[in-house]
């Protein structure tokens, strides 16, 4: 048993305490992903960056997102709003280079604080009953994708506009959650491929991915069961509170970077 533990520690290049901490963090994020469909990346990035270099955490988190989303796909397939997914991804892929340009030419801190404030206000409005009377048309949907793409390129955060888009839409929380999860497959798969093409997914990252895989699967399965047993309106409120907490965390990290 001790030999197996030592092999895992060597493969992960972590101390026993750091590995245990990382496993708990991965499990918690996977549960959050399984329940709400989003929020896991922020949790993983924040927690794992305390014990690993960010350059190694980012590609690993992208792979976490792809694996957990694919694990959920068989249960959500029939609920996905495929038309909106295609339009959102089109806008995201087109606008991501614009976001990268903004990253190199504009100060990051004010942009992050502004994003946090907008997401916070929008989430509170939806929580208080704001909703669209009908599903947005093609121009509006592509526009949300463009906004997500700019954020993706400028600060590596793609989710908030899409999450708010679906939770304010009349399609319902089940279809909204399913569509959010599927959208992340499209964005994170492309990002993972880009990291791999640049040689940023090395052997240590792949070993850690293999070690954390059981925690990912267990967490996402348990989280999904929690969603299935939860009333849709209760789920929506919980998900919005999670989004509010993430926006506050983003604002604090932007204002007082660690």
C-alpha positions as CSV (number, residue, x, y, z in Angstrom):
1,X,0.0,0.0,0.0
2,X,2.8,2.4,0.9
3,X,4.5,1.6,-2.4
4,X,1.4,2.5,-4.3
5,X,1.1,5.8,-2.4
6,X,4.7,6.6,-3.1
7,X,4.3,5.9,-6.8
8,X,1.2,8.3,-6.9
9,X,3.1,11.0,-5.0
10,X,6.1,10.7,-7.4
11,X,3.8,10.8,-10.4
12,X,1.9,13.8,-9.2
13,X,5.0,15.6,-8.0
14,X,3.2,16.5,-4.8
15,X,3.5,15.9,-1.1
16,X,1.0,13.7,0.7
17,X,-0.8,16.6,2.2
18,X,-0.9,18.5,-1.1
19,X,-2.2,15.5,-3.0
20,X,-4.9,14.9,-0.4
21,X,-5.9,18.6,-0.5
22,X,-5.9,18.5,-4.3
23,X,-8.2,15.4,-4.4
24,X,-10.7,17.1,-2.1
25,X,-10.6,20.3,-4.3
26,X,-11.1,18.2,-7.4
27,X,-14.0,16.3,-5.8
28,X,-15.7,19.5,-4.6
29,X,-15.4,21.1,-8.1
30,X,-16.7,18.0,-9.8
31,X,-19.7,17.9,-7.5
32,X,-20.4,21.6,-8.2
33,X,-20.2,20.9,-12.0
34,X,-22.5,17.9,-11.7
35,X,-25.1,19.9,-9.8
36,X,-25.1,23.4,-11.4
37,X,-23.3,22.7,-14.7
38,X,-20.8,25.5,-14.1
39,X,-18.6,27.2,-11.5
40,X,-16.1,24.3,-11.2
41,X,-13.3,26.0,-13.1
42,X,-13.2,29.0,-10.8
43,X,-13.1,26.6,-7.8
44,X,-10.4,24.4,-9.3
45,X,-8.3,27.4,-10.4
46,X,-8.5,29.1,-7.1
47,X,-7.8,26.0,-5.0
48,X,-5.2,24.1,-7.1
49,X,-3.2,27.2,-7.8
50,X,-2.2,27.2,-4.1
51,X,-0.2,24.0,-4.6
52,X,0.6,23.9,-8.3
53,X,1.9,26.5,-10.9
54,X,-0.9,28.2,-12.7
55,X,0.6,27.2,-16.1
56,X,0.1,23.6,-15.1
57,X,-3.3,24.2,-13.5
58,X,-5.0,25.8,-16.5
59,X,-4.7,23.0,-19.0
60,X,-5.6,20.5,-16.3
61,X,-8.7,22.4,-15.4
62,X,-9.7,22.6,-19.1
63,X,-9.4,18.8,-19.3
64,X,-11.4,18.5,-16.1
65,X,-14.2,20.5,-17.7
66,X,-14.1,18.4,-20.9
67,X,-14.2,15.1,-19.0
68,X,-17.0,16.0,-16.6
69,X,-19.1,17.6,-19.4
70,X,-18.8,14.5,-21.5
71,X,-19.6,12.3,-18.5
72,X,-22.9,14.3,-18.1
73,X,-23.7,14.3,-21.8
74,X,-25.7,11.0,-22.0
75,X,-28.1,12.3,-19.3
76,X,-28.6,15.8,-20.8
77,X,-28.4,15.1,-24.6
78,X,-32.2,15.3,-25.2
79,X,-32.5,18.6,-23.2
80,X,-29.8,20.6,-25.1
81,X,-30.9,23.6,-27.1
82,X,-28.7,22.8,-30.1
83,X,-29.6,25.8,-32.2
84,X,-28.5,28.3,-29.5
85,X,-25.3,26.3,-28.9
86,X,-24.2,26.6,-32.5
87,X,-24.8,30.3,-32.6
88,X,-23.1,30.9,-29.2
89,X,-20.0,28.9,-30.3
90,X,-19.9,30.8,-33.6
91,X,-19.8,34.1,-31.7
92,X,-17.3,32.8,-29.2
93,X,-14.8,31.5,-31.7
94,X,-15.0,34.7,-33.8
95,X,-14.5,37.1,-30.9
96,X,-11.8,35.2,-28.9
97,X,-9.0,36.8,-31.0
98,X,-10.5,40.2,-30.2
99,X,-10.3,39.4,-26.5
100,X,-6.7,38.4,-26.9
101,X,-6.0,41.7,-28.5
102,X,-7.7,43.5,-25.6
103,X,-5.6,41.5,-23.2
104,X,-2.4,42.9,-24.7
105,X,-3.7,46.5,-25.0
106,X,-6.0,47.2,-22.0
107,X,-5.4,47.0,-18.2
108,X,-6.8,43.7,-16.9
109,X,-7.9,44.8,-13.4
110,X,-10.6,47.3,-14.4
111,X,-12.0,44.9,-16.9
112,X,-12.2,42.1,-14.3
113,X,-13.9,44.4,-11.8
114,X,-16.4,45.6,-14.4
115,X,-17.2,42.0,-15.4
116,X,-17.7,41.0,-11.8
117,X,-20.0,44.0,-11.2
118,X,-22.1,43.3,-14.3
119,X,-22.4,39.6,-13.5
120,X,-23.4,40.4,-9.9
121,X,-26.1,42.9,-10.9
122,X,-27.5,40.6,-13.7
123,X,-27.6,37.6,-11.4
124,X,-29.4,39.5,-8.7
125,X,-31.9,40.8,-11.2
126,X,-32.7,37.3,-12.4
127,X,-32.9,36.1,-8.8
128,X,-35.5,38.8,-8.2
129,X,-37.6,37.7,-11.1
130,X,-36.2,39.2,-14.3
131,X,-36.8,37.0,-17.3
132,X,-37.0,37.3,-21.1
133,X,-40.5,36.9,-22.5
134,X,-39.2,34.8,-25.4
135,X,-36.1,33.0,-26.5
136,X,-33.6,35.4,-28.0
137,X,-33.2,35.4,-31.8
138,X,-30.1,34.8,-33.9
139,X,-28.5,38.2,-33.7
140,X,-28.9,38.4,-29.9
141,X,-27.6,34.8,-29.4
142,X,-24.5,35.5,-31.6
143,X,-24.0,38.7,-29.7
144,X,-23.9,36.8,-26.4
145,X,-21.4,34.5,-28.0
146,X,-19.3,37.4,-29.1
147,X,-19.3,38.8,-25.6
148,X,-18.2,35.4,-24.2
149,X,-15.4,35.2,-26.8
150,X,-14.0,38.6,-25.8
151,X,-14.0,37.6,-22.2
152,X,-12.5,34.2,-23.1
153,X,-9.6,35.9,-24.9
154,X,-9.0,38.7,-22.5
155,X,-9.3,36.9,-19.2
156,X,-9.9,33.2,-19.8
157,X,-13.5,33.5,-18.5
158,X,-16.2,32.4,-20.9
159,X,-19.1,31.3,-18.8
160,X,-20.9,34.3,-17.2
161,X,-22.7,35.8,-20.3
162,X,-23.8,32.3,-21.4
163,X,-25.0,31.3,-17.9
164,X,-27.0,34.5,-17.6
165,X,-28.3,34.1,-21.2
166,X,-29.8,30.7,-20.4
167,X,-31.1,31.4,-16.9
168,X,-33.0,34.5,-18.1
169,X,-34.4,32.5,-21.1
170,X,-37.9,30.9,-21.1
171,X,-36.5,27.5,-22.2
172,X,-36.4,26.3,-18.5
173,X,-33.6,25.4,-16.1
174,X,-33.2,21.8,-17.3
175,X,-32.6,22.8,-20.9
176,X,-30.5,25.8,-19.7
177,X,-28.2,23.6,-17.6
178,X,-27.9,21.0,-20.3
179,X,-27.0,23.7,-22.9
180,X,-24.4,25.3,-20.6
181,X,-22.7,22.0,-20.1
182,X,-22.6,21.3,-23.8
183,X,-21.4,24.8,-24.7
184,X,-18.4,24.2,-22.4
185,X,-17.5,21.1,-24.3
186,X,-17.1,23.1,-27.4
187,X,-15.1,25.9,-25.9
188,X,-12.9,23.8,-23.5
189,X,-12.1,21.1,-26.1
190,X,-10.7,23.8,-28.5
191,X,-8.7,25.4,-25.7
192,X,-7.3,22.1,-24.6
193,X,-6.2,21.4,-28.1
194,X,-4.5,24.8,-28.3
195,X,-2.6,24.1,-25.1
196,X,-1.5,20.7,-26.3
197,X,-0.4,22.2,-29.6
198,X,1.9,24.6,-27.7
199,X,3.4,21.7,-25.7
200,X,1.8,22.9,-22.4
201,X,0.3,19.5,-21.5
202,X,3.3,17.5,-20.4
203,X,3.7,14.1,-18.7
204,X,3.2,15.5,-15.2
205,X,-0.1,17.1,-16.2
206,X,-1.3,13.8,-17.7
207,X,-0.3,11.8,-14.6
208,X,-2.2,14.2,-12.4
209,X,-5.2,14.0,-14.7
210,X,-5.1,10.2,-14.4
211,X,-4.8,10.3,-10.6
212,X,-7.7,12.8,-10.2
213,X,-10.0,11.0,-12.7
214,X,-11.8,8.8,-10.1
215,X,-12.5,11.9,-7.9
216,X,-13.8,13.7,-11.0
217,X,-16.2,10.9,-12.0
218,X,-17.5,10.3,-8.4
219,X,-18.0,14.0,-7.8
220,X,-19.9,14.7,-11.1
221,X,-22.1,11.6,-10.7
222,X,-23.1,12.6,-7.1
223,X,-23.6,16.2,-8.1
224,X,-25.9,15.2,-11.0
225,X,-28.0,13.0,-8.7
226,X,-28.4,16.0,-6.5
227,X,-29.7,18.0,-9.4
228,X,-32.2,15.3,-10.5
229,X,-33.6,15.3,-6.9
230,X,-33.9,19.1,-6.7
231,X,-36.9,21.2,-7.6
232,X,-36.1,23.3,-10.7
233,X,-36.9,26.6,-9.0
234,X,-34.7,25.7,-6.0
235,X,-32.0,24.7,-8.4
236,X,-32.2,28.0,-10.2
237,X,-31.9,29.9,-7.0
238,X,-28.9,27.9,-5.8
239,X,-27.2,28.2,-9.2
240,X,-27.7,32.0,-9.2
241,X,-26.3,32.2,-5.6
242,X,-23.2,30.3,-6.8
243,X,-22.8,32.7,-9.7
244,X,-23.1,35.7,-7.3
245,X,-20.4,34.2,-5.1
246,X,-18.2,33.6,-8.1
247,X,-18.6,37.2,-9.3
248,X,-17.7,38.5,-5.8
249,X,-14.7,36.2,-5.7
250,X,-13.6,37.4,-9.2
251,X,-14.0,41.1,-8.1
252,X,-12.0,40.5,-4.9
253,X,-9.2,38.7,-6.8
254,X,-9.0,41.5,-9.3
255,X,-8.9,44.2,-6.7
256,X,-6.5,42.4,-4.4
257,X,-4.5,39.9,-6.4
258,X,-2.7,37.3,-4.4
